[in-house]
Amino acid sequence: MLAACQDPAAQAQAQAAVQAEANEAAAGQAAADFDAAYAAENWVLAGAQGDVLLARWPDTAAAERIRPLHEEVRTKANAAREAARLNALWAYNTEAVKGGNQLAAAIFSREGVDSDGSGARPVRLIFRDHPSWGRSSYLVMQAGDFDCYGACRVSVTVDDAAPVRMAANRPDTDEAIAMFIDDERALWRMIDGAKRLTVDYPVKAGGTRTAVFEVGGLERKRLPDWN
């Protein structure tokens, strides 16, 4: 009977005040988690925590405080995710061979390339350091063949720079469909700090083909003697 006699507007106002206090408390805890991730420079986690806070408690003081920081965090989180994606494109290998260890860094082309009409397949770029054979840079195809037996020249483009013509050769061997880019040192230097490497090369099926590699995630320290 007492509840029925209460002013409905006052009752609603009291309930709203209780809910607002609960929202502020919950948002404050979420903001503390956001602050901890921000301080640790864990941008992906901080971005996710900020997303939740702003979605669930957008009108709180905590939301107002973190909103400008959240924009910064989202930018950094996107950059961190992109860096992780680029890093994951590279594969590194250390193999014990006669005379020491062979080190290699390899990456597949961004899209497949149809080199002989049988369908698009990835092309692989490999940098190799062998204790007996020395340093090499080469492309490997899964089908078709390079038209570069003896010698040829390929066009190499880094990001939006002008193309550079480089000497190449296809070894007379059936062990792999491989074509070496002769100046491996120059190629290694060219992609330092680059995002994209494009190689145009001749194929036996006729004409040239183009392989594009997203090289920005290369960990150059993996092949220390190249630097």
Secondary structure by P-SEA (a helix, b strand, c coil): cccccccaaaaaaaaaaaaaaaaaaaaaaaaaaaaaaaaacaaaaaaaaaaaaaacccccaaaaaaaaaaaaaaaaaaaaaaaaaaaacbbbbbbbcccbbbbbcccccccccccccccbbbbbbbbbbbcccccccccccccccccccccbbbbbbcccccbbbbbbbbccccccccccccaaaaaaaaaccccbbbbbbcccccbbbbbbbcccccccccccccc
